[in-house]
Amino acid sequence: MNLATSGYLQILFSEEADMAGSTIRRDYKRRDFIRDAAAASASVVLSRHAGGQNPPPGNLRVFVTSENRKHEELPAVAWSTQHSSFAADTLQIEASQQYQPMLGFGCAYTDAACFLLSGMQPSARQSFLEDTFSPGKMNLNVGRTSIGASDYSRDLYSYDDVTGDVEMKHFSIAHDEAYILPMLREMRRLNPELFLLSTPWSPPGWMKTYGSMLGGWMTSKYLAPYAAYFEHFLDAYREAGVSINAVTSQNELETDQGGSMPATYWTPEIESDFIRDHLGPLLRKSNSKTEIWLLDHNYNLWKRVRWQMQDPELQRYVSGVAWHGYLGTPDMMSRLHDTLPNLPFYWTEGGPDYTDPKYSYDWTRWGGIFSSAIRNGCRCLITWNLMLDEHGMPNIGPFSCGGLVTLRAGTTLEYSGQYWALRHFSQHVRRNAVRIATHSDASELSHVAFQNPDRSSVLVLTNTGDARTVRLVQDSYHGDLQLPSNSMTTVLW
């Protein structure tokens, strides 16, 4: 089936009036469960079971990040069955209503991040990695790597820079053996569950319209050799001890960043042709277990994916959609879920700006972003660079992205607000946990809850307002929580 780009564009523009005429809710801090319960197709309902009236096991363990605390455990709160009047905010937990399973939480292990890690004193590096990846600690268990250079690389490179080498005779990952692969091997040793998505920012320049990795368009002429390039990459990484679990065709495939960094335009037709006719069959033939995800770009491109997935042959090879949070709104993902309810979603990029004065304490901003992504169906959160220096370097730009963690002067670690927000999820939500329903009319409060495989429960609350008391209600039991102003709170029971 040969999809026509003009068909995609016709759908895109014909629906702009609908988008403009509808009110898109941008304040997700006040979003409650009513929409989810009324339209289960916005997320896959995986199972239902009777809630029962047994008391939740144990007390409520409480972890708080606020002005004076950083993921600090506070005294436990007891569940109660005693009737008492309560005039403040209430949040209802409905464990019987279950949605998507969770893959995990992590960030991008870029050339830049791995280079900085490799330069740390061995004891300091080991301490940081153990705290970040160990399952009993922060438990980062997903992540993203680049296939060749990204904008956050020290230099521009691909794995085959010999023009016209369609047989990949000169393919080599020698560049990555210096510090990228050693760091990835150590991360996976510390957390054997580590799931890796790999993404190219550009094919080798000779495969593109302008002959450069910096901008330009992908051409159909080299789709077959580029599929072989992917296969060589996956084989070489596996032989080096780092198996890759998923790939996308291209990072941010509807921009070339003005030629300032490795980037490539991919039309929806060419991306579909590449996966359906080349990469998908090649990986299937080799019995590869590596998944293929579509898009790896912003929420506002949801109609591109919907158009592509009309092709049943393409559907055979697509295992999910990767989303970035820079443009559009999270509810656009749920609009796609309305027509493709069984297609998994993954949140794969979003990061801070090191020049932002709030870089180190904007945890509630990220708490709201993360909660909205999950409430709209995402199964993972992958932020941008794990580590950069105090100038947002190294990168090809210069660009102003900040790391999840800043390595200042090569020795001192400083943690971003995004780091603390991510830890409130990653340390407590286990792989294959399922999202469960929560609903509240409280303003300035984001909320999302999970049931872990061991049937323990996790609730993450983001309070952007003043200090308040919130009553949690599950079945006939309740517990009263004190939420500081501008805080995140994770509750376990």
C-alpha positions, 0 to 999 in steps of 0.5 A: 500500500503506497500512502500519499503524503498529500492525503496526510496533508489533506487530513491535517489541514481539514481538521485545523478548524475543529482544533481551533473551534474546540477548547483545549484544556491547558491547565492539567493541574485541575484535571480530574478523573471524570473524563477518563471514567466517561471515555475509557477509550482514552486509555486501554482498560486492562482489567477490573476487579471488585474494590472490596471493603478490606482496609488498605494494608499498613499505614501511608508512607509519605515522601515530600519534596518542598522548599526545605525537603528533598524526597524526605520521608515523613512520619506515616499517616494512618488510615481511618474508618472514623466518621469525621467532617471534612471541608477541605480537598478530597481525592478519591482512589478507585483501584478497580479501574485500571489503565496502562501498564508502566514500563519505567522512568529514565533519561537520555544517556547521550554522548555528552552525559556519558563523556562527563560520567567517564571523567568523574573520579571513579568512586564519585561516579560509582556512588552516583550511578548506584544511587541513580540506577539501583532498584532499591534507590532511584531505580532508573530503568529506561533510557534513550541513546543516540544512533550516531551524533545528536545535538548533545555530542562532542563532535559530528559523526555517524557509524559509516562516513564513507560515501556510497558504502551501501553494503556497510563495509566500513560500518563501525561503532568504535567511537562509542567504545571510548565511553558510551558503551562502558557507561551503558554496560555499568548502568545495566549491570546496576539495573538489569531491567534497563530498557533502552530506546535508540534514536538517530538524529541523522543518517550518514550525510551521504544518504541525505538530500544535502549531503550533510548530517546538519539538516536536510531531507531523508531520501527514498534512494537510501532506505534499504541501506539505512535499514541495513545500517540499523541492523548493523548498529543493533548487532554491534551493540548486542555483541558489545554487551548492550542490547537495544530494546526499541528504535525510532526512525528519527528524532523529531522528524518534522524539523531540521533545526535550521541546519544547526545540529544533526537533524533530518526531515522525514515525510510521513510517507517516507517514514512509513515506507522505511518501516513497512518495506525495509526496517520492519521486514529486516528485523523480523527476518533476523528474529530481532526482538527490538521494537519499532516506535513511530514519531519521536516528536511532539504532541501536535503531530498526533494526526500524522500518526493516525494517518500513517496507522491507516496502513495495515501493513505498517501496523504489523511492525509498529509497537508504539508511539514516542512523544515529546512534550515541547509543542501541543498539549498532552490531551492530543495523545488521548485524541489519538487513543480514541481511534487507536486504543491498543497502541502503546504510548511512550514519553521520550524527551523533555528537559530543563534549561540551565539558564532558567532561574528556577532550574533547581526548584521547578519540581512542581512544573515537572510533576504536572508535566509528568502526571499529565503525560501518564494520565494521557496514556504514556507508559514511560517517562524519559527526560533529556540529558542525564548529566551536563556541566554548568554551561549546558555542555558539551554540545554541538550548538551551543544550546541551553539545555540543562541536565537532569543533574549538573556536574559543576567544575567536574566534581560537584553534583547539583540536582535539578527540579526535574530530578526531584520530580522524576525521583518521586515516580521512579523510586516507587513505581515498579515495572508493570505497575498499572495506573489506577483511577484518581479523581478530585475537584481540588484546584492546583493539584495534579495527581496520578496513582499506580498499583505495583505488581506486588499490589502495593499502591503509589500516589504522586501528588503535585501541589502548586498552591498554598499549603493544604490538607487533602483527604485520601479516600479509598473504599470506606477508609480515609487518610489526611495528608498535609501538603506543603506549598509548591511541593510534590508528595509520594504516598505508598501503602 
